[in-house]
C-alpha cells in the first residue's frame, strides 16, 4: 500500500510533469489570467480531493491510470 503523500507525488508527476503544481498554475496565470483563475481552482480541487480520498482509493486510481498508459 502506498501512502497518501506518495500517491499525491505520483499524480502530480503525471499531471504536472516536472513542474511544481503551484508553478504550473502561476505559468497559466501569467499566460492568461482568465485561464489562470481556472488553473488555480483546479489545483485547489486536486488538493482537496487528495486530502479527502482514502489511500486505498488513491492507489486503485493510480493503478488504473498507469494501466491505461501501458495499454494505450
CORURCOR-V559473 format. One record per backbone hydrogen bond with DSSP energy under -1.0 kcal/mol. CO is the residue of the C=O (numbers start at 0). NH is the residue of the N-H. If there is no record, write none. Layout:
co->CO nh->NH
co->CO nh->NH
This chain:
co->2 nh->6
co->3 nh->7
co->4 nh->8
co->5 nh->9
co->6 nh->10
co->7 nh->11
co->8 nh->12
co->9 nh->13
co->10 nh->14
co->11 nh->15
co->12 nh->16
co->15 nh->18
co->19 nh->23
co->20 nh->24
co->21 nh->25
co->22 nh->26
co->23 nh->27
co->24 nh->28
co->25 nh->29
co->26 nh->30
co->27 nh->31
co->31 nh->35
co->32 nh->36
co->33 nh->37
co->34 nh->38
co->35 nh->39
co->36 nh->40
co->37 nh->41
co->38 nh->42
co->39 nh->43
co->40 nh->44
co->41 nh->45
co->42 nh->46
co->43 nh->47
co->44 nh->48
co->45 nh->49
co->46 nh->50
co->47 nh->51
co->48 nh->52
co->53 nh->57
co->54 nh->58
co->55 nh->59
co->56 nh->60
co->57 nh->61
co->58 nh->62
co->59 nh->63
co->60 nh->64
co->61 nh->65
co->62 nh->66
co->63 nh->67
co->64 nh->68
co->65 nh->69
co->66 nh->70
co->67 nh->71
